[in-house]
């Protein structure tokens, strides 16, 4: 995710890569997910053509990057960016992002050995909001096996993807959770900001999170901010109507939703193909979410939102907002304008 956010070509799950020798010329297409250990001249010419074509498309999109993304029928789609640093916010602003649909707070403070102070978090949130120049969505802490935090409990788990993540972990460290809420509420006095709770499974979890937000808000004496949830657990997707009174918005996290729906670990190369984010089952869950929450804004984040071939489908399924990799904002906007 970090490499993709910075526009660095990356291909994962390629077993042939283990056999590469020092000095060997290889080629890969990260978009088509193809790898060639011994590219001949004809293939190299073809790949150069593909690269030139994609570069030209990106340059054309950049010309209109700061214009709204409006479909041919007149619907405006917010195209936001997934942010993990102030640098990401700068890249997203250059691409014309309408804000940030996900600020990955665990990425920002990944190197901290102790929990960051309220002041440190507030400062970063304000910098990101001011840099991107639009509303930002602070996703509360979501440590996991592939993104651990040194200042969180890190008990070994047999299957961390199904363990204490997101809101589950926050209930064990409520003070760390409340400190982050406080930082977000203080930052909201200076920038347009909303809060999003990850890894919610049961309405009771969301009710608890909302209560923590309200308690901190009352202590500070500040105005409320919108509070929403990530939908990345199939159980939450199927019961989403029960969350309607608890959320101001929802964001469908397709990375985790796909792996949980397909029972395929997205970090396991042997079954990665089964965790396709455009599988009929995942798309049906998105349709059900939209149908159950009329009038409540629905964003889609995760890799699927950054897929140019999926943009039309997501809008047809009812997405109001797409939160994408910073480098994809302008191109996604251009696709929206053709729908």
C-alpha positions in Angstrom: 0.0 0.0 0.0 2.8 2.4 0.8 4.6 1.8 -2.5 1.4 2.1 -4.5 0.5 5.4 -2.7 3.8 6.8 -3.9 3.4 5.7 -7.4 6.1 3.1 -7.2 5.3 0.1 -9.5 4.9 -3.0 -7.4 3.8 -6.6 -8.0 3.2 -9.0 -5.2 2.4 -12.7 -5.0 4.9 -13.5 -7.8 6.6 -16.9 -7.0 8.9 -16.6 -10.0 10.5 -13.6 -8.4 12.2 -15.9 -5.9 14.3 -17.4 -8.7 15.7 -14.0 -10.0 19.5 -13.8 -10.0 21.6 -10.8 -9.5 21.9 -8.7 -12.6 19.0 -10.5 -14.4 16.7 -8.3 -16.5 13.1 -8.9 -15.7 9.8 -7.1 -16.6 6.4 -6.8 -15.0 3.2 -5.1 -15.6 1.6 -4.1 -12.2 -1.7 -3.2 -13.8 -2.2 -6.5 -15.7 -0.3 -8.4 -12.9 2.0 -10.0 -15.3 5.7 -11.0 -14.8 8.3 -12.0 -17.3 11.7 -13.4 -16.0 13.4 -13.1 -19.5 11.7 -10.4 -21.6 12.7 -10.5 -25.2 13.1 -7.3 -27.4 9.5 -7.6 -28.8 8.0 -7.8 -25.3 10.1 -4.9 -24.1 8.8 -2.8 -27.0 5.2 -3.7 -26.2 5.7 -2.8 -22.5 7.2 0.5 -23.5 4.1 1.1 -25.6 1.8 0.3 -22.7 3.8 2.6 -20.4 3.7 5.5 -22.9 -0.1 5.0 -23.3 -0.7 5.0 -19.6 1.6 8.0 -19.1 -0.3 10.0 -21.8 -3.6 9.1 -20.2 -2.4 10.3 -16.8 -1.1 13.5 -18.3 -4.5 14.2 -20.0 -6.3 13.5 -16.8 -4.0 15.9 -14.9 -5.2 18.8 -17.1 -8.6 18.6 -15.5 -7.5 17.3 -12.1 -8.9 20.2 -10.2 -12.4 20.1 -11.8 -15.3 18.3 -10.2 -16.0 14.7 -11.3 -19.5 14.9 -12.7 -21.1 12.0 -14.6 -22.9 12.6 -17.9 -26.2 12.5 -16.0 -25.1 15.3 -13.7 -24.2 13.3 -10.6 -21.2 14.6 -8.7 -18.9 11.9 -7.3 -16.4 12.9 -4.7 -13.0 11.4 -5.5 -10.8 11.5 -2.4 -7.5 10.0 -1.4 -6.3 7.3 1.0 -3.6 9.1 3.1 -0.9 7.7 5.3 1.4 10.8 5.6 1.6 14.5 4.9 3.5 13.7 1.7 0.5 11.6 0.6 -1.7 14.6 1.2 0.6 16.8 -0.9 0.4 14.3 -3.8 -3.4 14.0 -3.4 -3.8 17.8 -3.5 -1.7 18.0 -6.7 -4.0 15.3 -8.2 -7.1 17.4 -7.4 -8.5 15.2 -4.5 -11.7 16.3 -3.0 -10.3 15.4 0.4 -9.3 12.2 2.1 -11.7 9.3 2.6 -9.2 7.5 4.8 -6.4 8.9 6.9 -4.5 5.7 8.0 -3.4 6.9 11.4 -1.5 3.7 12.2 0.7 4.4 9.2 1.5 7.9 10.4 2.7 6.8 13.8 4.0 3.3 12.8 7.5 4.1 14.1 6.5 5.5 17.5 7.5 3.3 20.4 5.1 5.1 22.8 1.6 6.3 22.2 1.7 9.7 20.5 0.4 12.6 22.5 -2.9 14.4 21.8 -0.9 17.4 20.7 1.2 15.4 18.2 -1.8 13.8 16.7 -3.7 17.1 16.5 -0.8 18.8 14.7 -0.6 16.0 12.1 -4.3 16.0 11.5 -4.4 19.7 11.0 -1.4 19.6 8.6 -3.0 16.9 6.5 -6.3 18.8 6.4 -4.6 22.1 5.4 -2.4 20.4 2.9 -5.1 18.5 1.1 -7.5 21.5 1.2 -10.6 19.5 1.8 -12.5 17.3 4.3 -10.6 14.5 5.9 -11.7 11.2 7.4 -9.7 10.1 10.4 -9.8 6.3 10.7 -9.2 5.5 14.3 -6.4 3.1 15.2 -6.5 -0.2 13.3 -3.4 -2.2 14.2 -3.1 -5.7 12.8 -0.6 -8.4 11.9 0.6 -6.5 8.8 0.6 -3.1 10.5 1.5 -3.5 14.2 2.0 -0.6 16.5 4.7 -0.9 19.2 2.5 1.0 21.8 -0.4 -1.4 21.4 -0.8 -4.8 23.1 0.8 -7.3 20.7 -0.1 -10.7 21.9 0.7 -13.4 19.3 -2.4 -14.6 17.5 -2.9 -17.7 15.4 -4.8 -15.7 12.8 -4.3 -12.0 13.4 -6.6 -11.0 10.5 -9.5 -12.5 12.5 -8.2 -11.3 15.8 -8.2 -8.1 17.9 -8.2 -5.3 15.2 -9.8 -1.9 15.0 -12.6 -1.3 17.5 -11.9 -4.7 19.1 -8.5 -3.6 20.2 -9.7 -0.1 21.2 -12.0 -1.6 23.8 -8.9 -3.0 25.5 -7.0 0.4 25.4 -9.8 2.9 25.9 -7.5 5.8 27.0 -5.5 5.5 23.8 -8.7 5.5 21.8 -10.1 8.6 23.7 -6.8 10.5 23.2 -7.1 10.0 19.5 -10.7 11.1 19.5 -9.7 14.2 21.5 -7.0 15.0 19.0 -9.4 14.7 16.1 -12.0 16.9 17.8 -9.4 19.5 18.5 -8.2 19.4 14.9 -11.8 19.7 13.7 -11.7 23.3 15.2 -9.3 24.2 12.4 -10.0 21.8 9.5 -13.0 19.9 8.1 -12.9 16.5 9.7 -14.9 13.4 10.4 -14.2 10.2 12.4 -14.5 6.6 11.1 -14.4 3.5 13.2 -12.8 0.4 11.6 -13.5 -3.4 12.0 -17.0 -3.0 13.4 -19.0 -6.2 13.5 -21.8 -5.6 15.9 -24.0 -2.5 16.5 -23.1 -2.6 20.2 -19.5 -1.9 19.2 -20.5 1.1 17.2 -22.7 2.3 20.1 -19.8 2.0 22.5 -17.5 4.0 20.1 -20.2 6.7 19.7 -20.4 7.0 23.5 -16.7 7.5 23.8 -16.8 10.2 21.1 -19.7 12.0 22.9 -18.0 11.8 26.3 -14.8 13.4 25.0 -16.8 16.0 23.0 -18.7 17.0 26.1 -15.5 17.3 28.1 -14.0 19.6 25.5 -17.2 21.6 25.0 -16.9 21.5 21.2 -19.3 20.9 18.3 -19.9 17.3 17.2 -18.3 15.9 14.1 -19.8 13.3 11.7 -19.0 9.7 12.9 -19.1 6.8 10.5 -17.9 3.2 10.2 -15.9 1.0 7.9 -17.8 -1.9 6.5 -15.3 -4.6 6.0 -16.9 -7.5 7.9 -19.6 -9.5 6.0 -21.7 -9.7 9.2 -21.8 -5.9 9.4 -22.7 -5.7 5.7 -25.6 -8.2 6.2 -26.9 -6.4 9.3 -26.1 -2.9 8.1 -29.7 -1.6 8.5 -29.2 -2.0 12.3 -26.4 0.6 12.1 -28.5 3.2 10.4 -29.2 5.2 13.6 -25.6 5.0 14.7 -23.7 6.4 11.7 -23.5 9.6 9.7 -21.8 7.8 6.8 -20.2 4.4 5.9 -17.2 3.5 3.9 -16.9 0.0 2.3 -13.3 -1.3 2.8 -13.0 -3.7 -0.1 -9.6 -5.1 0.8 -10.8 -6.8 4.0 -14.4 -7.3 2.9 -13.1 -9.4 0.0 -10.8 -11.6 2.0 -13.4 -12.2 4.7 -16.2 -12.9 2.1 -14.1 -15.2 0.0 -12.4 -16.9 3.0 -9.0 -16.1 1.4 -6.2 -14.4 3.1 -5.1 -11.5 0.8 -1.5 -11.8 2.2 -1.3 -15.5 1.2 0.0 -15.8 -2.3 -1.5 -19.3 -2.7 -5.1 -18.1 -2.3 -4.7 -14.4 -3.3 -6.6 -14.9 -6.5 -9.7 -16.0 -4.6 -9.8 -12.7 -2.7 -10.8 -10.8 -5.8 -12.4 -7.5 -4.9 -14.7 -7.5 -7.9 -16.2 -11.0 -7.1 -20.0 -11.2 -7.5 -20.3 -11.9 -3.8 -18.5 -8.7 -2.8 -20.4 -6.6 -5.3 -23.7 -8.0 -4.0 -22.7 -7.0 -0.5 -22.1 -3.4 -1.7 -25.5 -3.4 -3.4 -27.1 -4.6 -0.2 -25.4 -1.9 1.9 -26.6 0.8 -0.4 -30.1 -0.5 -0.5 -30.3 -0.7 3.3 -29.0 2.8 3.9 -30.9 5.2 1.7 -29.8 8.8 2.3 -26.6 7.9 4.1 -23.4 8.7 2.2 -21.6 5.6 1.1 -17.9 5.7 0.1 -15.8 2.9 -1.3 -12.1 2.6 -0.4 -9.6 -0.2 -0.8 -7.9 -1.3 -4.0 -11.2 -1.7 -5.9 -11.9 2.0 -5.7 -8.5 2.7 -7.5 -9.3 0.3 -10.3 -10.2 2.2 -13.4 -12.2 -0.7 -14.7 -14.4 -0.8 -11.6 -15.4 2.8 -11.4 -18.6 2.5 -13.4 -19.7 -0.6 -11.5 -19.2 1.1 -8.1 -21.1 4.2 -9.1 -23.9 2.0 -10.5 -24.0 0.2 -7.2 -24.6 3.5 -5.5 -21.2 4.8 -4.3 -21.3 8.6 -3.6 -17.6 8.8 -2.9 -14.5 6.9 -4.0 -11.3 7.1 -1.9 -8.3 6.0 -4.0 -4.5 6.0 -4.1 -3.2 9.6 -4.3 -1.7 9.0 -7.7 -5.0 7.7 -9.2 -7.3 10.6 -8.3 -7.1 12.5 -11.6 -7.6 9.4 -13.7 -10.5 8.2 -11.7 -12.1 11.6 -12.0 -11.7 11.4 -15.8 -13.4 8.0 -15.9 -16.3 9.3 -13.8 -16.8 12.1 -16.3 -17.3 9.5 -19.1 -20.0 7.6 -17.2 
